[in-house]
Amino acid sequence: MNGNILADKATRLFLVLGGFFVANALISEMIGVKLFQLEHVFGLAKADITLLGQRELSFVLSVGVLPWPIVFIMTDLINDYYGVRGVRFLTLLTTGLIVFAFALFHLAIHMPPDQSWWLGSSAAQGVPNMQAAFTAIFGQGMNIIIGSLAAFVIGQLVDALVFRRIKKITGDRYIWLRATGSTVVSQLIDSVVVTYVAFWVFRDMPFAKATALVITAYAYKFVVALLSTPLIYGAHWAIERYLGKERANAMRAEALRSRND
């Protein structure tokens, strides 16, 4: 029986899409502690933007944003072929795994470190205290964890619902509209939730400052969502080649008809 389940192409496709969805979400949470200057990536001078009275703003982003285009592409593909129910299942599963991962990080941080060798083992590389480095990387503040988890759950569910509404109106046409449209809406909500919860609510950041950060972060995500549109078409082409056009069309139709979503 197990062999028959894994032999089914639709089941294998769900496992592959779900695997990339979960892995990229977990990776994003783990690497999100590092910030980078977007302008410097392209060799540009640091921006000097004034928004809502907040001066010297620029595009300083968490590297956690790097895997998110893959997460939202996977979200749209799963929604297209497996419905909102599939997205909801993976969103809740991923949320539980992220909480589990952070619980293990917390346990690992509080295990007594080896004092004889490990603690100073990377001093030559500029890391004099490995315990402090380990804590700094994996011991993200509770405000960041709560903010990012809330943004993830709300953003994913909104993405799935907007995607479904657009698809009900347009049918199988305009893949770009339902994929990009749902992403730009959900990314706005994601930016608002994570910034306000993590910094305005828990860290007493001024509202104007938090709002300015939302705008700059969303500007980046909006552009990335637009640039990711061709990847959606490429992924649909690959899936149709894998499943066969007839079965792919049948799965999309069934996902849209399902009342269990």
C-alpha atoms as one frame of an Amber mdcrd trajectory, in Angstrom:
protein
   0.000   0.000   0.000   2.788   2.448   0.882   4.456   1.721  -2.440   1.245
   2.581  -4.280   0.966   5.915  -2.462   4.511   6.950  -3.351   4.045   5.748
  -6.924   1.281   8.325  -7.415   2.681  11.378  -9.190   0.287  13.812  -7.505
   1.355  12.560  -4.068   5.043  12.849  -4.935   4.463  16.351  -6.280   2.789
  17.411  -3.020   5.717  16.023  -1.023   8.236  17.904  -3.170   6.331  21.206
  -3.093   5.616  20.810   0.627   9.244  19.928   1.336  10.501  23.114  -0.335
   7.770  25.110   1.422   8.705  23.838   4.892  12.483  23.903   4.344  12.564
  27.477   3.035  10.318  28.754   5.830  12.555  27.120   8.470  15.739  28.382
   6.814  14.302  31.886   6.632  13.563  31.886  10.353  17.035  30.607  11.228
  19.051  33.016   9.072  16.777  36.006   9.683  18.967  37.394  12.469  21.450
  38.795   9.914  20.762  42.143   8.223  22.145  43.290   4.871  22.229  46.525
   2.883  20.324  45.953  -0.373  21.891  48.910  -2.189  25.394  47.539  -1.620
  24.427  44.240  -3.273  24.098  46.157  -6.548  27.057  48.432  -5.921  24.870
  51.469  -5.247  25.265  54.176  -2.663  23.190  53.799   0.493  19.772  55.406
   0.063  18.812  58.398   2.158  15.010  58.338   2.307  12.767  60.473   4.493
   9.341  58.993   5.263   6.818  60.145   7.850   9.441  62.383   9.398  11.934
  59.524   9.722  15.264  60.477   8.165  18.129  58.463   6.700  16.037  55.402
   5.919  17.475  52.846   3.519  16.864  49.284   2.404  18.308  47.376   5.357
  16.679  43.950   5.215  16.897  40.628   6.987  18.536  37.898   4.918  15.464
  35.914   5.907  13.681  37.583   2.978  15.895  35.716   0.486  14.077  32.323
   0.628  10.582  33.849   0.819   9.976  34.107  -2.945  10.310  30.307  -3.047
   7.819  29.949  -0.180   5.224  32.063  -1.963   5.766  30.317  -5.293   5.220
  27.001  -3.515   2.120  28.471  -1.847   0.604  29.430  -5.187   1.407  26.089
  -6.813  -0.013  24.111  -3.883  -3.114  26.300  -3.908  -3.534  25.802  -7.650
  -3.269  22.003  -7.565  -4.354  21.068  -4.024  -6.562  23.958  -2.898  -6.616
  26.175   0.179  -6.808  23.079   2.361  -3.354  22.015   1.194  -1.897  25.445
   1.930  -3.560  25.572   5.346  -2.224  22.129   6.272   1.356  23.022   5.324
   1.147  26.432   7.005   0.064  24.928  10.332   2.594  22.092  10.030   5.401
  24.559   9.305   4.359  26.794  12.205   4.537  23.816  14.566   7.960  22.836
  13.220   9.286  26.384  13.643   8.085  26.454  17.264   9.681  23.028  17.790
  12.956  24.254  16.242  13.094  27.337  18.462  12.377  25.191  21.537  15.356
  23.010  20.629  17.497  26.119  20.015  16.553  27.349  23.485  17.511  23.983
  25.006  20.800  23.906  23.078  21.708  27.445  24.183  21.271  26.551  27.841
  23.312  23.362  27.725  26.613  24.015  29.589  29.359  24.607  26.986  32.662
  22.759  26.860  35.199  25.023  28.575  38.354  23.118  27.625  38.414  23.544
  23.828  35.153  24.531  22.131  34.598  27.881  23.863  37.673  29.483  22.294
  38.060  27.169  19.290  37.365  29.916  16.730  39.328  32.741  18.350  41.699
  32.802  15.365  38.694  33.515  13.109  37.622  36.480  15.239  35.112  34.624
  17.444  36.616  34.610  20.962  33.549  33.115  22.667  31.635  30.416  20.793
  28.874  30.284  23.421  28.169  33.994  22.981  28.193  33.594  19.185  25.883
  30.567  19.345  23.473  32.436  21.619  23.499  35.531  19.423  22.677  33.566
  16.268  20.123  31.068  17.572  18.736  33.022  20.545  16.518  35.431  18.655
  14.355  37.642  20.828  10.837  36.534  21.654   9.520  39.663  19.926  11.054
  38.558  16.615   9.821  34.986  16.988   6.235  35.982  17.817   6.172  38.683
  15.141   7.537  36.455  12.387   5.274  33.518  13.272   2.174  35.713  13.361
   3.145  37.275  10.035   3.799  33.854   8.496   0.467  32.330   9.500  -1.655
  35.369   8.614   0.257  36.087   5.408   0.014  32.509   4.133  -3.701  32.158
   4.847  -4.454  35.528   3.247  -2.355  34.579   0.219  -4.314  31.353  -0.204
  -7.716  33.048   0.121  -6.896  35.935  -2.247  -5.462  33.449  -4.753  -8.673
  31.413  -4.605 -10.943  34.468  -4.996  -9.037  35.645  -8.067  -9.057  32.154
  -9.570 -12.813  31.830  -9.075 -13.269  35.007 -11.099 -10.706  34.325 -13.838
 -10.772  30.529 -13.984  -7.576  29.008 -15.374  -6.630  32.212 -17.201  -4.263
  34.919 -16.013  -1.890  32.857 -13.892   0.154  36.022 -13.350  -2.822  37.831
 -11.843  -3.704  35.270  -9.198  -0.085  34.430  -8.369   1.350  37.940  -8.257
  -1.864  39.551  -6.979  -2.153  37.216  -4.002   1.543  37.613  -3.187   1.601
  41.425  -3.205  -1.444  41.488  -0.892  -0.106  38.864   1.511   3.373  40.418
   1.562   1.894  43.755   2.582   0.144  42.046   5.490   3.313  40.087   6.318
   5.379  43.304   6.435   2.814  45.110   8.576   2.340  42.278  11.081   6.004
  41.363  11.616   7.142  44.981  12.000   4.346  46.219  14.240   4.228  43.113
  16.440   7.998  42.704  16.810   8.976  46.351  17.207   5.991  48.635  17.869
   4.146  46.329  20.296   7.067  44.576  22.025   9.900  47.104  21.675   7.996
  50.417  21.896   9.355  51.632  18.564   7.633  54.897  17.515   4.675  54.199
  15.242   6.008  56.492  12.507   9.365  54.694  12.529   7.697  51.275  12.357
   5.456  52.430   9.503   8.436  53.781   7.574  10.171  50.416   7.962   7.041
  48.660   6.680   7.036  50.829   3.557  10.699  50.246   2.702  10.479  46.495
   3.366   7.294  46.165   1.321   8.804  48.095  -1.583  11.459  45.382  -1.854
   8.943  42.540  -1.529   6.623  44.098  -4.117   9.414  44.270  -6.699  10.520
  40.695  -5.937   6.925  39.467  -6.340   6.755  41.033  -9.797  10.134  39.629
 -10.826   9.120  36.156  -9.625   6.130  35.968 -11.993   8.023  34.218 -14.828
   9.090  31.516 -12.365   5.418  30.689 -11.747   4.892  30.075 -15.463   8.028
  27.928 -15.600   6.862  25.884 -12.622   3.414  25.326 -14.174   5.054  24.165
 -17.396   7.257  21.712 -15.486   4.320  20.355 -13.471   2.208  19.827 -16.583
   5.100  17.971 -18.187   5.395  15.801 -15.078   1.713  15.075 -14.442   0.451
  15.274 -17.994  -1.757  18.119 -19.143  -5.029  16.242 -18.656  -4.341  15.300
 -15.042  -2.897  18.722 -14.222  -6.052  20.405 -15.541  -8.251  17.984 -13.591
  -6.370  18.660 -10.351  -6.662  22.431 -10.764 -10.377  22.136 -11.432 -10.897
  19.884  -8.411  -8.884  22.206  -6.166 -11.138  25.090  -7.143 -14.371  23.089
  -6.703 -13.477  21.662  -3.301 -15.812  22.785  -0.517 -13.564  21.525   2.235
 -11.297  24.556   1.950
